[in-house]
Each structure stands twice: as structure tokens, then as C-alpha cells.
Amino acid sequence: MKLPVIPARGDEKLELLSQIVSKLESREAKKLLARNGISPVNKAVEYLKVMAMFFELEISYAVSELNKRSELRKFLRLREEIKLRSIYSFMSKFEAEQFISLVFSILVL
């Protein structure tokens, strides 16, 4: 049985995730995504938030938890449920090195 993902104050992983979400929503991050040919930028930001969330979780479980828990969507500042297929489709556009480089570029903004 997997434990539910519930945002709680004081959880170090969720504090880090909160900082990552803020960076992803920044104007600079969106410009960086656009410069790298990633579009639509707003959807990419949503998918990156979900991918950041899964830390030690399977992506399918992270998406399931996100879609079940409105408080988790609120924490990640997502209005709608996410389709797992969309996440996998987004991820398939990148080579591993390209994706890692992009993520590091956003994190150092």
C-alpha cells in the first residue's frame, strides 16, 4: 500500500518542491523553455511541476495522487487534472542529457 501524498508544513521535500514550483512559474523559466523550442510553455510548466513532485514516486502514482487530491493541485498551483499520457508524451520529446540540462538551467535562475 502506498501512502497518500499530502502537502504538510515542515516537510522538507515539499518545501523544496514549493521552491521549484515558484521557479518554474517565473518569467525567466518560461523564456528559457521558449528559447529551447518547448511549447506550449504553460503546459510544459504544468508537466514539469508534476515531474518535480514525484521525487521517490512512480510518475503514474504521482499523477494519480495529484488528480485525486485538490489540496495537492492547489499546492502545485494547477487548476485542472493532468493526463498521464500527456506527461509521458512531454518526456518523450527529450534526450536525457537535454532534459537534465534544461532542468538545471531553470533551477539556477
N, C-alpha and C positions, 0 to 999 in steps of 0.2 A: 504494500500500500504506500502510495506516495503522499507526502504531506502537502496540504494546500499552500499556495503562495499568497501570503497576506502581508501587505506593507505595514510595518510596525516601526515606530520611532525607536531609535537606538540601535537598530540592526545595521551593522557596518556595511554589509553588502548592499542594502537598499539605500543607504546614504550615498555610497559610491555611484549606484545606479541613478540616483537623483541628479548627481552632478553631471553624469554622462548625458542624461536626457536634456539637461539645460544646455550643454554644449551642442548637442545635435540640433536644438531649436534655434541656435544662434544664426545670425545673418551670415557670418563668416563660414560656418559649416555648410549652409545652403549654397553659397557661392562656390565653395570647394567641390561640392557634389556636381554642380552645373558645369564647372570647368573640366571635370573628369567625364563629362558626357552622360551623367546619370540623370535620367528623367523618367517620370515626373519627380521633381525634387521632394515635394511634400509627401508623396507615398514612400519614397526612399527613406525619408526621416522616420516615418512610422515603422517601417520594416526594421530599420537599424535599432530602434528602441526595443522592439520585441527581441531581436537578436542579442542585444546587450542584456536583456532580462534573464536569459537562460543560463548564465553562469555555469552551474553544475547540473542543469536540467536538459532533458531532450527538448529539441525545438517544438516537437508536436505537443509535449506536455505543457510547455510554457504558453503556447498559443491557446491550448485548451483552458488553462487556468485564467488567462487573460480574457477570454471570451465568456467565462463563467462569472467572473468577479468584477463588478462595476467599480469597486474601490481600487482595484489594480489598474483598470483602464484609466481611472481618474488620476492615479499616481503617475502614470506614464503620459498623461495628457493626450489620450487617444479618445476620439468621440465614438468610433464605430468598432465593431468586432473585426478581427483580422482573419483572412483566409489563409490556412496553412499552405495551400498551393501557391499563393502569391509570394509568401516568404521564400519558398524553395525556388520559384521562378526568378526572384530577385537575386538570390545567392548564386544561381547558376550562371549569371552574367559575368562573374568574376573568376579570375585565376586566384589561387590562394595568396600569392605574393602581392598581387594588385589590391586585393581586399584588405590585407593587413596594412599595406602602405596607406590606403585611404583612411582606415580607422585611426592609425597613428597620427595622420595629418590633422584629423578632426580633434583628437584628444590634446594636441599641443597648441591649439588655438588659444 
